Amino acid sequence: MDILQGFADISLWQLILVAGVALFASIVGGVTGYGSSALMPLVLVPLIGPEPVVPIVSISGLFNNVTRAYAFREFVDLKRGTIIMLAALPTCMIGAYTYTKLTSTGILIAIGAMLCLSVPLRRWVTHMKFQMSNGGLAAGSVLYGFLAGSTTGSGVILLSVLMASGLVGAYVVATDALVSIGVAVSKLLIFGVSGAMTPQVIAFGLLIGLVALPGAFLAKAFVEKLPVHVHTGILDGIVVLGGATMIFGAFRH
């Protein structure tokens, strides 16, 4: 399999754009724990269509989250991370299989809806200040797993259940990264069996993943200094606008 074939019909400037967004998304995700997988579809869908997006983000997310988990390793909550993975990985694999059966229109609607809903959901959960028991954490993780397998932008649900279980700050970012590694591996297993791992998917996944590697360490350097609420607000606007654009595009197919 010639991975370079995956960049056929893609110009150098388009590749630079993808790489730039990947680095930016990695830094934002490392600072806020939110946004890495939500931003990449906004640049990938116009370039290569919706079908390869979730497999690509799964590959790049593996790189990104391994780096983030290492950078924030002292903050990982192994107990909560294990509870979430045990509950989420089976439904994640079901969600990934469901994704492989969707049409391009269905994929656009699914990704767009998830992006649009992610912002009010995150704000609502933060406002309500839920406190989850371990049983509630597992129950919320079942839903998260299915959505994580079948779309992008569902990381906001993971962040919400982590915060509702009592984690804050760097502990949320670190444990989110650990769980996301397990989710990415389970999705890639399904995508590999189903034939979704095309040269294009692998090429873009590796490009985005490798470019994003420094992002976690840059984020850790900034995490104490940047006004998180400012760039989180900007990110929210971008995510909602991008999601709405994808839904609009689906109905124009």
C-alpha positions as CSV (number, residue, x, y, z in Angstrom):
1,M,0.0,0.0,0.0
2,D,1.5,3.3,-1.1
3,I,0.6,5.8,1.6
4,L,1.7,8.7,-0.6
5,Q,-1.2,7.9,-2.9
6,G,-3.4,9.3,-0.2
7,F,-2.3,12.8,-1.0
8,A,-3.2,12.5,-4.6
9,D,-5.1,15.6,-5.9
10,I,-4.2,17.5,-2.7
11,S,-2.0,20.6,-3.2
12,L,1.0,21.6,-1.1
13,W,-0.9,24.6,0.3
14,Q,-3.8,22.4,1.3
15,L,-1.5,20.1,3.2
16,I,0.1,23.1,4.9
17,L,-3.4,24.2,6.0
18,V,-4.2,20.8,7.4
19,A,-0.9,20.7,9.3
20,G,-1.4,24.2,10.7
21,V,-4.9,23.4,11.9
22,A,-3.6,20.1,13.4
23,L,-1.0,21.9,15.4
24,F,-3.4,24.6,16.6
25,A,-6.0,22.0,17.5
26,S,-3.5,20.0,19.5
27,I,-2.4,23.0,21.5
28,V,-6.0,24.0,22.2
29,G,-6.9,20.4,23.1
30,G,-4.0,20.2,25.5
31,V,-5.0,23.5,27.2
32,T,-8.7,23.0,27.5
33,G,-9.1,19.2,27.0
34,Y,-11.6,20.0,24.3
35,G,-11.4,20.8,20.6
36,S,-8.9,18.6,19.0
37,S,-11.3,16.3,17.2
38,A,-13.9,19.1,16.8
39,L,-11.7,21.3,14.7
40,M,-10.2,18.9,12.2
41,P,-13.4,18.0,10.4
42,L,-13.9,21.7,9.6
43,V,-10.8,21.5,7.3
44,L,-10.9,17.9,6.3
45,V,-14.5,17.6,5.0
46,P,-14.2,20.3,2.3
47,L,-10.9,18.7,1.1
48,I,-11.7,15.0,1.0
49,G,-15.4,14.6,1.9
50,P,-17.0,13.3,5.1
51,E,-16.4,9.5,4.8
52,P,-12.7,9.3,5.8
53,V,-13.0,11.9,8.6
54,V,-13.6,9.7,11.7
55,P,-10.9,7.1,10.7
56,I,-8.4,9.9,10.1
57,V,-9.2,11.7,13.4
58,S,-8.9,8.3,15.1
59,I,-5.3,7.8,13.8
60,S,-4.2,11.3,14.6
61,G,-6.0,11.3,18.0
62,L,-3.9,8.2,18.9
63,F,-0.7,10.2,18.4
64,N,-2.1,13.3,20.1
65,N,-3.4,11.5,23.2
66,V,-0.4,9.3,23.7
67,T,1.7,12.5,23.8
68,R,-0.8,14.3,26.0
69,A,-1.0,11.4,28.4
70,Y,2.8,11.3,28.7
71,A,3.1,15.1,29.2
72,F,0.4,15.1,31.9
73,R,1.2,11.6,33.2
74,E,1.4,12.6,36.9
75,F,-2.2,13.8,36.8
76,V,-3.8,10.6,35.3
77,D,-6.6,9.1,37.4
78,L,-6.3,5.4,36.7
79,K,-9.4,4.4,38.7
80,R,-11.8,6.6,36.8
81,G,-10.1,6.0,33.5
82,T,-10.4,2.3,33.9
83,I,-14.1,2.5,34.8
84,I,-14.8,4.7,31.7
85,M,-12.9,2.4,29.4
86,L,-14.6,-0.8,30.6
87,A,-18.0,0.8,30.0
88,A,-17.2,2.8,26.8
89,L,-15.1,0.5,24.6
90,P,-17.8,-2.1,23.8
91,T,-20.3,0.6,22.7
92,C,-17.5,2.5,20.9
93,M,-16.8,-0.5,18.7
94,I,-20.6,-0.7,17.9
95,G,-20.6,3.0,17.1
96,A,-17.6,2.6,14.8
97,Y,-19.3,-0.3,12.9
98,T,-22.4,1.9,12.6
99,Y,-20.3,4.7,11.1
100,T,-19.0,2.4,8.3
101,K,-22.7,1.8,7.2
102,L,-23.7,5.5,7.0
103,T,-24.0,7.4,3.7
104,S,-22.1,10.6,3.1
105,T,-25.2,12.6,3.9
106,G,-25.7,10.7,7.1
107,I,-22.1,11.2,8.1
108,L,-22.4,15.0,7.5
109,I,-25.5,15.2,9.6
110,A,-24.1,13.0,12.4
111,I,-20.8,15.0,12.7
112,G,-22.5,18.4,12.2
113,A,-25.2,17.6,14.9
114,M,-22.6,16.4,17.3
115,L,-20.5,19.5,16.9
116,C,-23.5,21.8,17.3
117,L,-24.7,20.0,20.4
118,S,-21.3,19.8,22.0
119,V,-21.2,23.4,23.0
120,P,-24.5,23.9,24.8
121,L,-24.1,20.4,26.4
122,R,-20.7,21.3,27.8
123,R,-22.0,24.7,29.1
124,W,-25.1,23.1,30.6
125,V,-23.2,20.4,32.4
126,T,-20.7,22.9,33.8
127,H,-23.6,25.1,35.0
128,M,-25.4,22.2,36.7
129,K,-22.3,21.1,38.6
130,F,-23.4,17.4,38.7
131,Q,-21.6,15.0,41.0
132,M,-21.4,11.5,39.6
133,S,-20.8,8.3,41.6
134,N,-18.7,5.5,40.0
135,G,-22.0,3.9,38.8
136,G,-23.1,7.1,37.1
137,L,-19.7,7.5,35.6
138,A,-20.0,4.1,34.0
139,A,-23.5,4.8,32.7
140,G,-22.5,8.1,31.1
141,S,-19.5,6.3,29.5
142,V,-21.8,3.8,27.7
143,L,-23.4,6.7,25.7
144,Y,-20.1,8.4,25.3
145,G,-18.6,5.2,23.8
146,F,-21.2,4.9,21.1
147,L,-20.9,8.6,20.1
148,A,-17.1,8.5,20.2
149,G,-17.2,5.5,17.8
150,S,-19.7,7.0,15.3
151,T,-18.7,10.7,15.1
152,T,-16.2,13.4,16.1
153,G,-16.6,16.1,18.7
154,S,-18.0,13.7,21.3
155,G,-15.0,14.4,23.6
156,V,-17.1,17.0,25.3
157,I,-19.2,14.2,26.8
158,L,-16.1,12.6,28.2
159,L,-15.0,15.9,29.7
160,S,-18.4,16.4,31.2
161,V,-18.5,13.0,32.9
162,L,-14.9,13.4,34.2
163,M,-15.7,16.8,35.7
164,A,-19.0,15.5,37.1
165,S,-17.0,12.7,38.8
166,G,-14.9,15.2,40.7
167,L,-11.9,15.8,38.5
168,V,-10.6,19.3,37.7
169,G,-7.9,21.0,35.7
170,A,-4.9,18.9,34.5
171,Y,-6.5,15.8,36.0
172,V,-9.3,16.1,33.4
173,V,-6.9,16.7,30.5
174,A,-4.7,13.7,31.6
175,T,-7.5,11.2,32.2
176,D,-9.3,12.3,29.0
177,A,-6.1,11.5,27.1
178,L,-5.8,8.0,28.7
179,V,-9.4,7.1,27.9
180,S,-9.1,8.5,24.3
181,I,-6.2,6.2,23.6
182,G,-8.3,3.2,24.4
183,V,-11.2,4.6,22.3
184,A,-8.9,5.3,19.3
185,V,-7.5,1.8,19.3
186,S,-10.9,0.2,19.5
187,K,-12.2,2.3,16.6
188,L,-9.2,1.6,14.5
189,L,-9.7,-2.2,15.0
190,I,-13.2,-1.9,13.6
191,F,-12.2,0.4,10.7
192,G,-9.4,-1.9,9.8
193,V,-11.7,-5.0,9.6
194,S,-14.3,-3.0,7.7
195,G,-11.8,-1.8,5.0
196,A,-12.1,1.9,6.0
197,M,-8.3,2.2,6.4
198,T,-7.5,3.4,2.9
199,P,-4.2,5.0,1.8
200,Q,-5.8,8.4,2.1
201,V,-7.0,7.8,5.7
202,I,-3.6,6.5,6.8
203,A,-1.7,9.3,5.0
204,F,-3.8,12.1,6.5
205,G,-3.9,10.4,9.9
206,L,-0.1,10.1,10.1
207,L,0.4,13.7,8.8
208,I,-2.0,15.2,11.4
209,G,-0.8,13.0,14.2
210,L,2.9,13.7,13.6
211,V,2.4,17.5,13.2
212,A,0.4,17.6,16.4
213,L,3.0,15.8,18.6
214,P,4.6,19.0,20.0
215,G,1.2,20.4,20.8
216,A,0.7,18.7,24.1
217,F,4.1,20.0,25.5
218,L,3.4,23.5,24.2
219,A,0.0,23.3,25.9
220,K,1.5,22.2,29.2
221,A,3.8,25.2,29.1
222,F,0.8,27.6,28.5
223,V,-1.8,25.9,30.7
224,E,-1.1,28.1,33.7
225,K,-0.8,31.3,31.7
226,L,-3.5,31.5,29.0
227,P,-7.0,32.8,29.8
228,V,-8.8,29.6,29.0
229,H,-12.3,31.1,28.9
230,V,-11.3,33.4,26.0
231,H,-10.1,30.8,23.5
232,T,-12.7,28.3,24.7
233,G,-15.4,30.9,23.7
234,I,-13.8,31.4,20.3
235,L,-13.5,27.6,19.8
236,D,-17.2,27.2,20.7
237,G,-18.2,29.7,18.0
238,I,-16.0,27.9,15.4
239,V,-17.3,24.5,16.3
240,V,-21.0,25.5,16.1
241,L,-20.6,27.4,12.8
242,G,-18.7,24.4,11.3
243,G,-21.3,21.9,12.5
244,A,-24.2,24.0,11.1
245,T,-22.3,24.3,7.8
246,M,-22.0,20.5,7.6
247,I,-25.7,19.9,8.2
248,F,-26.5,22.6,5.6
249,G,-24.2,20.8,3.1
250,A,-25.8,17.5,3.8
251,F,-29.2,18.7,2.7
252,R,-27.7,20.2,-0.5
253,H,-26.3,16.8,-1.6
